[in-house]
Amino acid sequence: MKKLFLMLAFVIAVGITNMYAPPIIPPGDTGGGAPIGGPTGVPIDGGLGFLAAAGIAYAGKKLFGKKEEEKIMNN
């Protein structure tokens, strides 16, 4: 269980650092934004990542609690 928790913490930490890393600008590009009046994207990726991480943590908590409850009932 401890190994799973450490692996999950590592994956979340790497994911968060990749989400907030500055974009790589190719050589010769000025890095200007979208043209005026052009379409812009909605940044929902970060929110979905946090939602997925929270769901995984919640599921793990529920599974761990269920195992502990079964141990108590069997003893």
C-alpha positions in Angstrom: 0.0 0.0 0.0 2.9 2.3 0.8 4.5 1.6 -2.5 1.2 2.4 -4.3 0.8 5.7 -2.4 4.4 6.8 -3.3 3.9 5.9 -6.9 0.6 7.8 -7.1 2.3 10.8 -5.4 5.1 10.7 -7.9 2.7 10.6 -10.9 0.7 13.5 -9.6 3.8 15.6 -8.9 5.1 15.0 -12.4 1.7 15.7 -13.9 1.4 19.0 -12.0 4.9 20.2 -13.0 4.2 19.4 -16.7 0.9 21.3 -16.5 2.5 24.5 -15.4 5.8 24.3 -17.4 6.2 27.1 -19.9 5.6 26.1 -23.5 8.5 25.4 -25.8 8.8 28.1 -28.4 10.5 27.0 -31.7 13.4 29.0 -32.9 12.4 32.0 -35.0 9.0 32.3 -33.5 8.2 35.4 -31.6 5.7 33.6 -29.3 2.8 36.0 -30.1 -0.6 34.9 -29.1 -3.6 34.2 -31.2 -4.5 36.8 -33.9 -7.0 39.4 -32.9 -10.5 38.0 -33.3 -9.1 34.5 -33.7 -10.4 31.5 -31.9 -8.9 30.8 -28.4 -8.9 27.5 -26.6 -10.4 26.9 -23.2 -7.8 25.6 -20.7 -9.8 22.7 -19.1 -6.9 20.2 -19.0 -5.6 21.3 -15.6 -9.0 21.1 -14.0 -9.6 17.7 -15.4 -6.2 16.5 -14.1 -7.1 17.6 -10.6 -10.5 16.1 -10.8 -9.0 12.8 -11.9 -6.5 12.8 -9.1 -9.2 13.6 -6.5 -11.3 10.7 -7.9 -8.4 8.3 -7.7 -7.6 9.4 -4.1 -11.3 9.0 -3.1 -11.5 5.5 -4.6 -8.3 4.5 -2.8 -9.6 5.8 0.5 -12.9 3.8 0.0 -11.1 0.6 -0.9 -8.7 0.9 2.0 -11.6 1.6 4.4 -13.5 -1.4 3.1 -10.5 -3.7 3.6 -10.0 -2.4 7.2 -13.7 -3.0 7.9 -13.5 -6.6 6.6 -10.5 -7.2 8.9 -12.5 -6.0 11.9 -15.5 -8.1 10.9 -13.5 -11.3 10.5 -11.7 -10.9 13.8 
